[in-house]
Amino acid sequence: MLAALKEARKGLGLASPNPMVGAVLVRDHQIVGRGFHTYGNRKHAEIVALEDAGERARGATLYITLEPCCHQGRTGPCTEALIAAGVVKVVAAMPDPNPLVAGKGFAQLRDADIFVELDAVAHTEAEQLNAPYLHFMRTGSPLVTLKAAVTLDGKIAAPEDNRGWITSEKARLHVQTLRHSTDAILTGIGTVLADDPLLNDRTAMPRSRALLRIVLDSQLRLPLNSRMVESCKDDVLVVTTSLAADDRRRALEAAGARVLIADHPSGRTDLRQVVNYLAKERYLSLMIEGGSRVNWAALESGAVDKIFFYYAPKILGGMQSLPVAGGTGKLRRSDAILFRDVQLHPITSDEFAVEAWLVK
């Protein structure tokens, strides 16, 4: 199973909108076939492993990180291929919550007299491996992560000069691994106007789909000569309101950007509509890298599922330095937004990151 999980991780950035799956075939105590899934290759991990094993698959045991599919999609049912190949046992790390599978794959294998076993030890790692896919299947929405780089006192920007970085280069490289594993990234127009970021995946590793770069821009102030627009290849989504000028919308669309009108009663853009749009387009995950106001709006809307905050050994202090989440905030301590399953990740000897899930 450890070998199967290792195979699955090879699909990082390459499997979406499908899950990362790894498969290993074992016969006579020897690995005879390996496989992992990539969206571009179409073939599921089981099929790749069966082709790798050839005739040695007959009488073998399959170790797989997710329940085999049993329906016709872009490919045929993997359960039928396993039965035809003569596999005698399947050990899976977890069931697939996809309503088209959801235990039916295991049932079909058992009906063919294939012994099926769940590996409880590998379940947690398999869950973490495919957190966006599993969240999408269980809720119908992409997994939304709020990411920020903060000082020890929770500040993300100084009131005057913001040249330089809050966190180290190693922390910023770690952020790129998060970007590589996500389908879409979002920021506010204030951040774009201040920093003119590319907001791209700089790992240089291949992806199954381009990272969708999203800007909340209620008045369509995004400059046509910004780096995001100039580098756009149908991978920029500008979210605006119906009050924005039509000529600005047409100009951005002519430059290759998508424009989504998402009105909120406040007159600003509605983040929930953005999440719904991503769900319809089958984007499994969204990372928010915004400023203080966008961060609070995201938390307040309930759209955020988890946070990933990088902490640097610094303090800015003062009442004017911007907190990680601004806006009106909660007026009573008893109304504070709560988190669960808090994890600490060491980044350098002096830096760490906090990962936690919102209590919903």
Salt bridges, closest charged atoms under 4 A:
GLU7 OE2 - LYS10 NZ 2.92
ASP28 OD2 - ARG27 NE 3.86
GLU51 OE1 - LYS43 NZ 3.12
GLU117 OE1 - LYS89 NZ 3.38
GLU125 OE2 - ARG9 NH1 2.56
GLU127 OE2 - HIS123 NE2 3.40
GLU127 OE2 - ARG138 NH2 2.81
ASP161 OD2 - ARG163 NH2 2.74
ASP201 OD2 - HIS180 ND1 2.79
ASP201 OD2 - ARG207 NH1 2.91
ASP234 OD1 - ARG258 NE 3.31
ASP235 OD1 - ARG213 NH2 3.01
ASP246 OD1 - ARG249 NH2 3.94
GLU253 OE1 - ARG249 NH1 3.21
GLU289 OE1 - LYS147 NZ 3.63
GLU289 OE1 - ARG179 NH2 2.92
ASP305 OD2 - HIS135 NE2 3.39
ASP305 OD1 - LYS360 NZ 2.78
ASP335 OD2 - ARG332 NE 2.91
ASP341 OD2 - ARG340 NH1 2.43
GLU355 OE2 - LYS306 NZ 2.34
GLU355 OE1 - HIS345 NE2 2.67
